[in-house]
Amino acid sequence: MTVGTVNYTADQLLSVFNTPPAGNGLIVLAHQLIVAKLNVGSTAYTYVNALIAAADALVGSKVLRPVDNGYVKPDITSDFVSALGSYNEGAAGPGHCE
């Protein structure tokens, strides 16, 4: 999967999920972004696809921890984290499957 402009293996993505944010907004954003990408799959939801694209642009070429030492202040990522979290939890977008 690609996060920002960097490709990650499944093992690397799992290591990102096992990395505590520890004040790193990039890790918190990556957690929500990866889940959103898995949730969207091939379905075209304009709102979330635009949100994912904007979050990917923010991440850019920063490499996620623990693969490397990418960092972004949490206040820079908080709006994306909140919006992607709402989508991932079913509060925005199509909602939960029954």
Secondary structure, DSSP 8 states (H G I E B T S, - for coil): -EETTEE--HHHHHHHHTS--TT-HHHHHHHHHHHHHHHHTT---HHHHHHHHHHHHHHTT---TTTS-----HHHHHHHHHHHHHHHTTSSTT----
